[in-house]
Every structure is written in structure tokens, then in C-alpha cells.
Amino acid sequence: MTVNSIHRQVVVAGGGAAGIAAAISAARNGAKTILLEYNGFLGGISATLGWLGFHDNRYRQVVRGIAAEFVDRLQQQGEASRYVLDPKCSSAVSINTHAWKILAVELAEEAGVEVLFHTHIVDTIREGDRITGVVVEHKSGRQQIFGDVIIDCTGDGDVAARGGADWERGRVGDGLVQAPTLVFRIGGIDRPRFVAGCKDPSNNYREWLSPHPDLWRKMMQRIDSEPLFITGGFAGLIEKARSAGDFDVPQSRIVGIKTHVPDEFLVVTTRILGLDPTDVRNMSQAYTRLYQQIQVILRFFRKYMPGCENAVLREIAPMMGVRESRRILGDHIMTAADVIEGRVFPDAVSMGGYHVDIHNPSGTWVHSRDVKAYTIPIRSLTARGVEGLLMAGKCLSATHEAVASTRVIPICMGQGQAVGTVAAMAVSANRSTRDVAIRDLQNRLIDQGAELGQGLGEPDAQLIERIGVLPAHDPEPGDSLTGEDERDAALIQSAWVK
Ligand SMILES: Cc1cc2nc3c(=O)[nH]c(=O)nc-3n(C[C@H](O)[C@H](O)[C@H](O)COP(=O)(O)OP(=O)(O)OC[C@H]3O[C@@H](n4cnc5c(N)ncnc54)[C@H](O)[C@@H]3O)c2cc1C
């Protein structure tokens, strides 16, 4: 039953990192804005993680604006670490995820965003070639919410898919998406002993750095004093556990973040192969698997990981971390070449510099590729073939490879800020978002703190010397971005639910 219909100038679907930024920027730019979210909190998957990728691989800050404003505010509250520069992930900030959820609601309210929680978008209203609204279900019943501009930040492209807009999913060949993960947080870790374990080269705690003695030495000099550090290794310990029958997760490395909380580690190690994130049966079976995996991994930490004998389970993320789902096709589809070569588009509205980071959809580790600081054009945030529909975050218009770079939290927020701003400008001028003059949009974004390349400057040689940089990636056979090897193919047969 439809209880009523309402109209708002800008309707933002999904309150994850991208949606929050979109809604706040639309409202700050004067549009009556509503944000629709089916959880009882804002932040989506970002509300369980550290934030990576504010910088490029030469340590220049490529994302500012609303994303950086959130970090500043959290730092002022003592709820976020400083930015830690990193040769693989460019930079990381460890945040108190609960403080982030609170701040997200506060800033949304401050900007005048109307938020509807526990509101599930179940359909899209389309009139001719125009997306004009969404249908939602919530405790009050069914409701139609119309908007002059609709912004799909659902991560799954739900609005686009239900409105008949074009979308794609997964990699070329088999359509599989990146392996998802249910993140959990453990406490009770003895930090000095954990760090000593990382310093032991035989543990190879950080796969990427080990082959480069200079990088390894620099990391070892910093590891005691950095508030956080990233792990992606310990493969030998996992193999040992696997041989002893103690580890049956389709994952060959311990992936996670040693957070700024001394006794805490964020475990990003569970893994499901071959998931379709838009199939409810598939998702439900995956959850069952993931909860089993958490127990296996927790036991692994206690038995095998240095300083973790007394590890306790502190928190399980409130939602599965889906790295990739539907990608809405836009006026431009961002490609691997766009990010690897660091394209500067004339209609750039945000930036990124995080590496291509593909959690192999059918294997146990990642495919990775270095990128240069790149821009994201408004055309990749504008759904093609329809009017009135923008998108930001995971479901932007990009290939499987390109979204593996653009998907990190700050970069999603940069996109969100851009679409929120253009939506408000279009509404106030009573024209299509496609007709907003790009110069005006870029100037507005720059005035509101976004980085579009104007503030980048040259890399800081001293920083580069202190942190070190990974050598430019030299692609080898077998490391093709879409390549699957035989082991991967076998794994997906054996490890995933039917
Ligand atoms: C396991 C994992 C680890 C990661 N690690 C990091 C990391 O360490 N650092 C980093 O920076 N990035 C990391 N990322 C990437 C990053 O967290 C996400 O890509 C990013 O947060 C996506 O933001 P989003 O807003 O596009 O999507 P989401 O966070 O998925 O938000 C979508 C929102 O829309 C809502 N929604 C969806 N469908 C509907 C509907 N039909 N009706 C109403 N609401 C709906 C959801 O509830 C959700 O709140 C990781 C991702 C994963 C999955």
C-alpha cells in the first residue's frame, strides 16, 4: 500500500560514504535533500574500516573536501589517527568507527539533510527517459519519493537497475565480482609482541615490501611509532595452519589493519568466492560461511599469530563488505588505463590515487597495479541513456579494474561531494545536470575544498626519501588484470556454495 508521495529536490539513495557526502554537499549547496538508508546508521561499509587512499603514490593529497573535513573533525575529537603514509596504499587513517557514525548523523543534520533510516528502496519510478523517483518500504508502509535529481549511492546500483538504466557486473569473461569479506575486530593483542612478529622477516607480514630491502628497512624504522599499520602477509603461518587442518578459508594472507587502539586489530581476512551480491540466497549462504570463517580465523590468531594468544572477538561488522556489485554505465566508463596512466579529464570533478586492488574473485589473494594521480569525470557519475540519475561510490561507471582503485572510502566521498554539488546547481538553475557549466561546477567544488589538481604541486622529495616508494609495476605474464589461473578456477569450484 502506498501511504503517500513526497517530493524533494535531491533524493540520495544509500547512506554509505558516497551517499553521506552527496547528501551533505547537495544540502549545503541549497537543495532540499533527503537521504534514504535501510540500516539504522550512516556510513555503510565505511563504518567498520580504516580509510585508505587520501594520497597518491608520491604522497600528494588527492582527496580533500568533505572526506578530509570528516577526518579533521574526528581528529579534533581524538577519534582518528593522523594520516600514515604507506608505499602500497598511499595513506591510511584509523578511525573510531562509532564516532564516525555519530559525526555523520551530526553533519547531515547540520547541513539540513532529512534522513530516513530503515527505509528500503524497492523500486524506481521512471517516466519516459527520466528517472523521477523511488518507491520505498519502511515501518510506515510504502511511499513514493520523487526528486528533481536522484543519486544512486546504494553500492549495488539498485535505483539504476530497477529503473532500467544500463549496468554491468564483474570481470570480463565470467562476470565474477571481487571477493567480499565480513570484517571483524579483535582485542587483547600484545602490541609489542605483535610488532616483533611483524619485524621477523620469516613471517613476511607485508608481501609488497619484502622484496625491497630499502622499503622494508624504512617500514621497520617506523613500525614502532606509527599509530597504525597495514598487513597483507603471514602466508607461511597460514600454510602451516592449513597443513595442520586448522585453516580452510579461501584466503592465503592475513589482511587487516593494526589500528590506533594498542590492543586491537581489524581483521579483513574472511573471504567468499564467486558471490553474486544481488542474489539474496547467495548472500544468505555467504553470511553462514562468513560467520564460520570468523571462528576459524580467531582460533588461528590465538594459536599462530605472535602476541595474539589472548585475542578476543570485539565486534563483527553489521554488514558484509561487498567490494564490488553492479556498476552503472555512464556517459564515460572509467578504464584501467584511465587510472594507471593518471588521466586528467576536462570535466574532472574529483580525484584518486589508490592502486588497483582486486581481491581476486576466484582466488586467494589480490591482483594489484600501481596508478598515477587521476581524475574522475562527471560523465562517469552520470547514468547514460536516462535523465535525472547520477551515481557515486562503488557503483560509478567504471570497469571491474578501474573500480578496484576508485572504490576506497575517501575517493567514494569525493565523487559523492561532486554529484551532490552538481545536483544542487542543476536544481537551482532548473536545468539538467548535463547542462551545468563544467567550469562553474569545478570552481564551486574547489571553493568548497575539493581537490581537482589545483593544489597538488610537485611531490615532496623528503617525504619520498623518508617513506620510500614501490618501484613502478612491471606487468608480468600471469598478472593480467583480468587473468584467472588454474588454481583460482579450481578454488571457485571447490570453495563456494552451489
Ligand atoms: C571488506 C572491505 C574492506 C575494505 N577496506 C577498505 C579500507 O580499509 N579502507 C578504505 O578506504 N576502503 C576500504 N574498502 C572500500 C570501501 O569501504 C567501500 O568501497 C566504500 O565504503 C563504498 O562506499 P559506498 O557508499 O559506495 O557503498 P556502501 O558502503 O556499500 O554504502 C551503500 C549504502 O546504501 C545502502 N543501501 C543499499 N541498497 C539500498 C536500498 N535498496 N535501499 C536503501 N539503502 C540501500 C546500504 O545500506 C549502505 O549504507 C573496503 C571494502 C570492503 C568491502
The ligand as a MOL file (V3000), in Angstrom:
LIG
                    3D

  0  0  0     0  0            999 V3000
M  V30 BEGIN CTAB
M  V30 COUNTS 53 58 0 0 0
M  V30 BEGIN ATOM
M  V30 1 C 35.8410 -5.8220 3.0870 0
M  V30 2 C 36.1830 -4.4610 2.5970 0
M  V30 3 C 37.2940 -3.8310 3.0750 0
M  V30 4 C 37.6050 -2.5540 2.6370 0
M  V30 5 N 38.6630 -1.9280 3.1950 0
M  V30 6 C 38.8050 -0.6040 2.9730 0
M  V30 7 C 39.7120 0.1440 3.7550 0
M  V30 8 O 40.4170 -0.3910 4.6280 0
M  V30 9 N 39.7890 1.4710 3.5030 0
M  V30 10 C 39.0510 2.0830 2.5360 0
M  V30 11 O 39.1730 3.2990 2.3730 0
M  V30 12 N 38.1860 1.3940 1.7930 0
M  V30 13 C 38.0210 0.0790 2.0110 0
M  V30 14 N 37.0960 -0.6170 1.3140 0
M  V30 15 C 36.3140 0.0370 0.2580 0
M  V30 16 C 35.2410 0.9430 0.7940 0
M  V30 17 O 34.9640 0.6900 2.1350 0
M  V30 18 C 33.9230 0.8500 0.0290 0
M  V30 19 O 34.1170 0.6200 -1.3330 0
M  V30 20 C 33.1550 2.1540 0.2020 0
M  V30 21 O 32.9630 2.4020 1.5750 0
M  V30 22 C 31.8690 2.0700 -0.5650 0
M  V30 23 O 31.0530 3.1520 -0.2420 0
M  V30 24 P 29.6490 3.3150 -0.9380 0
M  V30 25 O 28.9970 4.4650 -0.2670 0
M  V30 26 O 29.8100 3.3410 -2.4020 0
M  V30 27 O 28.8810 1.9370 -0.6590 0
M  V30 28 P 28.3680 1.2560 0.6850 0
M  V30 29 O 29.2720 1.4620 1.8220 0
M  V30 30 O 28.0450 -0.1420 0.3040 0
M  V30 31 O 27.0410 2.0520 1.0060 0
M  V30 32 C 25.8220 1.8030 0.3590 0
M  V30 33 C 24.7230 2.1810 1.3210 0
M  V30 34 O 23.4680 2.0660 0.6590 0
M  V30 35 C 22.5580 1.3510 1.4620 0
M  V30 36 N 21.6550 0.6600 0.5560 0
M  V30 37 C 21.9890 -0.2740 -0.3720 0
M  V30 38 N 20.8980 -0.6680 -1.0530 0
M  V30 39 C 19.8540 0.0230 -0.5450 0
M  V30 40 C 18.4530 0.0440 -0.8250 0
M  V30 41 N 17.9260 -0.7290 -1.7880 0
M  V30 42 N 17.6780 0.8470 -0.0890 0
M  V30 43 C 18.2010 1.6310 0.8880 0
M  V30 44 N 19.5170 1.6590 1.1910 0
M  V30 45 C 20.3330 0.8670 0.4830 0
M  V30 46 C 23.4400 0.4120 2.2850 0
M  V30 47 O 22.8170 0.0500 3.4950 0
M  V30 48 C 24.6770 1.2620 2.5190 0
M  V30 49 O 24.5870 2.0340 3.6830 0
M  V30 50 C 36.7860 -1.9200 1.6960 0
M  V30 51 C 35.6580 -2.5540 1.2060 0
M  V30 52 C 35.3540 -3.8140 1.6490 0
M  V30 53 C 34.1290 -4.4620 1.1480 0
M  V30 END ATOM
M  V30 BEGIN BOND
M  V30 1 1 1 2
M  V30 2 1 2 3
M  V30 3 2 2 52
M  V30 4 2 3 4
M  V30 5 1 4 5
M  V30 6 1 4 50
M  V30 7 2 5 6
M  V30 8 1 6 7
M  V30 9 1 6 13
M  V30 10 2 7 8
M  V30 11 1 7 9
M  V30 12 1 9 10
M  V30 13 2 10 11
M  V30 14 1 10 12
M  V30 15 2 12 13
M  V30 16 1 13 14
M  V30 17 1 14 15
M  V30 18 1 14 50
M  V30 19 1 15 16
M  V30 20 1 16 17
M  V30 21 1 16 18
M  V30 22 1 18 19
M  V30 23 1 18 20
M  V30 24 1 20 21
M  V30 25 1 20 22
M  V30 26 1 22 23
M  V30 27 1 23 24
M  V30 28 2 24 25
M  V30 29 1 24 26
M  V30 30 1 24 27
M  V30 31 1 27 28
M  V30 32 2 28 29
M  V30 33 1 28 30
M  V30 34 1 28 31
M  V30 35 1 31 32
M  V30 36 1 32 33
M  V30 37 1 33 34
M  V30 38 1 33 48
M  V30 39 1 34 35
M  V30 40 1 35 36
M  V30 41 1 35 46
M  V30 42 1 36 37
M  V30 43 1 36 45
M  V30 44 2 37 38
M  V30 45 1 38 39
M  V30 46 1 39 40
M  V30 47 2 39 45
M  V30 48 1 40 41
M  V30 49 2 40 42
M  V30 50 1 42 43
M  V30 51 2 43 44
M  V30 52 1 44 45
M  V30 53 1 46 47
M  V30 54 1 46 48
M  V30 55 1 48 49
M  V30 56 2 50 51
M  V30 57 1 51 52
M  V30 58 1 52 53
M  V30 END BOND
M  V30 END CTAB
M  END
